[in-house]
Amino acid sequence: MDRLLELLRERGFRRGNFVLSSGKESDFFIDCKPAVLSAEGHVLVGEALIARIRDVLGSVSAVAGVELGGCPLASAVATASWTTNDPIDAVYIRKSTKEHGTRKMLEGADRLDANANLVIVEDTVTTGGSTLRAVQAVRDAGFEVAGVIAVVDRLEGGAAAIRDAGVSFSTLYDRTDFMGGA
């Protein structure tokens, strides 16, 4: 078994009653943060995501992570990309514009060229709602969205919603990696 999946199963998969960020109720929960925020998990997810980005999308200008779960993913990808001598900088996408300072929606995007091509990384996708809001925020800032890559797709319509919006979608794992065909 691949070590990243093993960490995700050990540290982030739970059965029970949960309300997801989409508002849906679920009898299982996959929280990538306990695995991804470990030193080992950070390295593994960065390597896995950069490989998938290059395999599926080729060259991108930056990797954008959605607050909160996507931010460490974007940083992990940026770090992994540096070690391959083909650096890709990270951008963080806020859930809402901050009410102080520069009032930025995207952090780290100031240095990007107009029409830069960004890949958005997500930890877990359910309905795709928060991902599509992030896609719109990137587009509103004047950038292109190369695609979305998630660590886990719960297989509850998010992938289709993202693709229906004209955005490429790929995932490292899906619910069957945690629950079989259930």
C-alpha angles and dihedrals in degrees: 000000000000113000096230091055089047090054092047091051094046099043108024113029117093137168120214138079115316138168110218127214087257088062091247119132119234139182091218137044131200112197109181095186099082090056099035095048093056114095092243094045092048091056094043096048092046091053093045094048096045089050091050093045092053093043097048105027107019113206122013132176097227144346116241124203124200115231120286114359096028096051097075088044092056090048091048091052092048090051093046091048091054091058090056093054090242103096123200115188124224129242125191120216115209121217088230137004111276114245097223141047113012094348092226124175092193121045118205096018096106093091095051123104119246110275092019114171113240132187115212117218123202132183100216129003122201113153096355093236099126090041092054090049088053091049089054092048091053091048092045088056089058099257133123123241111227092187147294125267120189131191091218132017111198088203093235101126102285096112092052092047091052093047090045087058088059096256125130113241131196134165137198094215141000137203092278089066087063103031108020113229092335 
